[in-house]
Amino acid sequence: MSFLSDRPERRMVERCPVDEAAVVRHHVARNQAPAEPFSATIVDVSSRGAAVRVPRDFDVVPNRMIELGVDGSWTRARVVWSRMGLDGQSIAGVEFAEAFPEFLPALGRWLDRHEMPV
């Protein structure tokens, strides 16, 4: 249970905290030029989605499709929720559009490099 709310935890899958640099851009039709990319940080990730921290200038509204890029691999995702963070950046929860996002191997390598000793 969160100290910010009395609501019970609603996540259905386990999430793994990360702090990986990423790039986000709005999803556009295939016949259009790719949208302008913005720097972002993936805060945590699961097999179904992620939480990302993005600049205030990047518009994240529920149900909007975005693309997440890590190490040159791009994955489409749908914004589920967004909030303004304490640092002035936006924080958004996204659900992956694909069953196996392209950048998960890159995040796996990040986790291997930063694995905490038991």
N, C-alpha and C positions, 0 to 999 in steps of 0.2 A: 504494500500500500504506500502511496506517495505521501510525503509530508505536505504537498501542495493541494491535495484533494482527498476526500473521503471515499472516492470511487475505487472499487476493486480493480486490480490489474486486468486488462482486457486482451493482452497479447496472447495469441494462440500458438506462437512458435518462439523458441529461444532466440534471443538476439545476442550478438557478440559485439562488445564495444571496440571501436577502432578509432583512429584519428588519421585518416588517409586523405591526402590532397586529391581533389577531383576537379572536373570541369562539368558545368551544366549548360544546357542551351534548350531553348524551346523547340519542340518537335514541329517540323514543317513537312509539307507534302514532298514526295520524291522529286517532283519536277521543279522545285524551288531550291535556291541556294541555302546552305545550312545557316541557321540563325547564329547571332553573335554569341560566343562562349563567355561564360563568367566563371571565375575561380570559386571553388566550393570546398567543403570538407565533409567527408562521410563520417558521421559520429558513431553510428552503430549499424549493423547489417544482420539480416537473417536470410533464410532461403527464399522468402517471399517479398521482402522489401528492405528499406533502409531509412534512416533519419539523416538528413543533410543540413548543413549550415551554409546559407547562401547570402550574398550581399543584398542589401535592402532594394537595390535597383533591379534585381531579378524578380519578376512577378511570379509568385507561387500562390495559386488559388486552387481550391479543391476541384478535382476532376480534370485539371489541365494536364496534358501530356508534355513531358519533358524528356530530355536525353541526358544520361549520366555518362561521363567519360573518365576512365582510369587507365593510365598507361596506353593510350591510343585505342582502347576498346570502348565502344559506345553501346549503351543499353537503354531502351525506352522504359519509362515508368510513368505512372499516374499519380498525381499529387492527391493524397488522402486528407491531409490536414496541414495547416501552417500557423505559426505563431511568431510574434516579434520576440527576439531574444534580448537578454539584458545588455548585450554588447552592441545593440543597434542592427544586428544582422537578423535575417529571418531563419527560422528553423522549420523544416517541413518533413513530414512523413510521406514516403512514396511506396507504391506497390509496383513491383516489376511487371512489365507486360509479357516478358518471356519467362518460360519455366526455368531456364538456365541462363542467367545474365552473362553477357560476354566478359564482364570485368571481374567476376568472382574469383578466377584463378589469380589475378593480380592482388586481390584482397587476401587471398589465402597465403600468398608469398609474404605480404606485409605482416600477417599474423605469425607466420613462422619466424620472421626476423625479430619480432617483438614479444615472443612467447615468454611469459613470466615463469620463473623457476618455481617448482612445487615445494 
